[in-house]
Amino acid sequence: MTNNKKISEQLLKIVSSDDFPSSSAELAEAWSTAAVGVETVDPILEFMEAHPNLDYGMPGALVHFVEEFYQKGYEERLVKSINRKPTMLTVWMLNRVINGTHEPTTKKHLISTMRQAVSNPNADRQTLERINAFLQQLNS
């Protein structure tokens, strides 16, 4: 089983890759093969927080990988990440979760997380603009 420190180290090794999307796809495939658990979502989200301007792909292998843990603890970890440091990618991921959530109480909590992110001092201007755009769509 791969631990969180190893996941972080593997991501840091490829951060300056000429083709990060392909390198991250290889890592995600290796993690899937190793049957790593939901605990690996945390270091991936922390990496995204630390590298908000990296080209992850559309949306990229790391997003697809962490979304495999949807309804298995991924949502709670994503909320914690956004509370720490919302990024363009992580608020987009939260919007996807909101759109896929049908249980009213859970959806309300997720939308509240998006609203609170507007006041997060760690969010950059572009991320704040994206949050506001998502909130406008949610209110329409």
C-alpha positions in Angstrom: 0.0 0.0 0.0 1.3 3.4 -0.9 1.4 5.9 1.9 0.7 9.7 1.7 4.3 10.7 1.9 5.1 8.5 -1.0 2.2 9.9 -3.0 3.5 13.4 -2.3 7.1 12.5 -3.3 5.9 10.9 -6.5 4.0 14.1 -7.5 6.9 16.3 -6.6 9.1 14.2 -8.9 6.9 15.0 -11.9 5.9 18.6 -11.1 8.4 19.9 -13.7 7.7 17.3 -16.3 7.5 18.4 -19.9 4.2 16.6 -20.1 2.6 16.7 -16.6 -0.7 15.4 -17.8 0.9 12.2 -19.2 3.2 11.8 -16.2 0.3 12.2 -13.8 -1.7 9.7 -15.9 1.1 7.1 -15.4 1.1 7.7 -11.7 -2.7 7.5 -11.4 -2.6 4.2 -13.3 0.1 2.8 -11.0 -2.0 3.9 -7.9 -5.1 2.2 -9.3 -3.1 -1.0 -10.0 -1.8 -0.9 -6.4 -5.4 -0.4 -5.2 -4.6 2.5 -3.0 -7.3 3.9 -0.8 -9.2 7.1 -0.2 -6.4 8.4 2.0 -4.4 9.1 -1.1 -6.9 11.9 -2.0 -5.4 14.2 0.7 -1.9 14.4 -0.7 -3.2 14.9 -4.2 -5.5 17.8 -3.1 -2.6 19.3 -1.1 -0.4 19.1 -4.2 -3.2 20.9 -6.2 -3.3 23.6 -3.5 0.5 24.0 -3.7 0.6 24.0 -7.5 -2.6 25.9 -8.6 -1.3 27.0 -12.0 0.0 23.7 -13.2 -1.6 22.3 -16.4 -3.4 19.2 -15.1 -5.1 18.4 -18.3 -8.8 18.6 -19.1 -9.6 17.8 -16.3 -6.7 15.5 -16.0 -5.8 12.1 -14.6 -5.5 13.3 -11.0 -9.1 14.6 -11.0 -10.4 11.4 -12.6 -8.4 9.4 -10.0 -9.7 11.2 -6.9 -13.2 11.1 -8.3 -13.0 7.3 -8.1 -13.6 7.9 -4.4 -16.8 9.7 -4.9 -19.2 8.8 -2.1 -16.4 7.1 -0.4 -14.9 10.0 1.5 -13.7 12.2 -1.5 -16.3 14.9 -0.9 -15.3 15.5 2.7 -11.6 15.7 1.8 -12.4 18.1 -1.1 -14.3 20.4 1.3 -11.3 20.5 3.7 -9.0 21.3 0.8 -11.3 24.2 -0.3 -11.5 25.5 3.2 -7.7 25.6 3.3 -7.0 27.0 -0.1 -9.5 27.1 -2.9 -8.0 26.8 -6.4 -9.5 27.1 -9.9 -9.4 23.3 -10.2 -10.7 22.4 -6.8 -13.7 24.7 -6.9 -14.4 23.3 -10.4 -14.3 19.8 -8.8 -16.6 21.0 -6.0 -19.0 22.3 -8.6 -19.0 18.8 -10.2 -19.8 17.2 -6.9 -22.6 19.7 -6.2 -24.1 19.0 -9.6 -24.0 15.3 -8.9 -25.5 15.5 -5.5 -29.3 15.0 -5.1 -29.6 14.7 -1.3 -30.8 18.1 -0.2 -28.8 18.4 3.1 -25.6 17.3 1.5 -26.1 19.6 -1.4 -26.8 22.6 0.9 -23.6 21.8 2.8 -21.5 21.7 -0.4 -23.1 25.0 -1.7 -22.3 26.6 1.7 -18.7 25.5 1.2 -18.6 27.2 -2.1 -20.1 30.4 -0.6 -17.6 30.4 2.2 -14.7 30.0 -0.3 -15.5 33.6 -1.5 -14.1 34.9 1.8 -11.0 32.7 1.9 -7.9 34.9 2.0 -5.9 32.1 0.3 -8.0 32.3 -2.9 -6.6 34.2 -5.8 -8.6 36.6 -8.0 -9.3 34.1 -10.8 -10.5 31.5 -8.3 -12.8 34.0 -6.7 -14.2 34.9 -10.1 -14.8 31.2 -10.8 -16.5 30.7 -7.5 -18.8 33.7 -8.1 -19.7 32.3 -11.6 -20.5 28.9 -10.1 -22.6 30.6 -7.4 -24.5 32.6 -10.0 -25.3 29.3 -11.9 -26.4 27.6 -8.7 -28.8 30.5 -7.9 -30.4 30.5 -11.4 
